[in-house]
Amino acid sequence: MKQATQGIADAANNLDTDYFRSVYWNDDQAILIDPSYGVVDYDTYKDATEEMYSGLEMINFIKDTIMVRVIDENTAYAVFKGSAKGEAKNGTKMGINDFYASMVSEKVDVQWKIAHTHESFKQEMMMPSTSDSTTVE
C-alpha cells in the first residue's frame, strides 16, 4: 500500500498516467474527489487526470509525509503530504503548496486498489507573459 502511494508521486513526476490506471479501482463504488471537478466517478477522474498531464511539460512532486494504516485485511488508508513545482507546455509555471491526498484502498483480487481519494492544495501560477502570480484554492 505504501509502495502504491509513493508510486503515484513517482509516476506523476514521470507524467505516467498509465500507473494511475493500475492503482485506482475502476468500479462504480469508487468515489474520487478532485479539487477542480468535485466528487466524480473513476472515468471522469481518469479523463481529467489525463487531460491535465497532457498539458504539462514537467512536474516535480516532493514527498513530505506518507502515512499508511491497515484497518483490516481488505481495507487500508493512506495520507500523503507534499508540494510540487511544474510547468505547462504553454510556459505557465506553477507551484503546488500544501498538497494533501487521503486515500482509502480496498483489496481487489489480492491487489490494493484506491477506492476513494480526496485531494486538496493551494496552487500558485505564474503566467508566461507576466510576472504576476495568482493563488488558486
Secondary structure, DSSP 8 states (H G I E B T S, - for coil): -HHHHHHHHHHHHTT-HHHHHHHB--STT-EEEETTTEEE-HHHHHHHHHHHHHTEEEEEEEEEEEEEEEEETTEEEEEEEEEEEEEETTS-EEEEEEEEEEEEEEEETTEEEEEEEEEEEEEEEE-TT-S-EEEE-
